[in-house]
Amino acid sequence: MAEEVAKAVAALDDFDVSYETNPMATTIEADTIDELLAAVAAAHKAVDADRVSTVLKIDDKRTETLRAQDKVDAVAEVLGREPKRER
């Protein structure tokens, strides 16, 4: 699946979004819902397979501007360390 996931991730480069791919998903951030949806649609279409499953969860906090990294940083602050463990 790495080749197909890479196609989807590469498609995001055509949009004004930031993204981070991890073992289970790719988190995408955009300033507008329209840009986000266009990027997700392009990533979905970029996959060349008989069946494609795209799961979309939108977190739209409208009272303040937060980035995904801000959420990770908040957890690190509470833990007193990075919330990551290398094996």
Secondary structure, 3 states (H helix, E strand, C coil): CHHHHHHHHHHHHHCCEEEEECCCCEEEEECCHHHHHHHHHHHHHHCCCCCCCCCCCCCCCCCCCCCHHHHHHHHHHHHCCCCCCCC
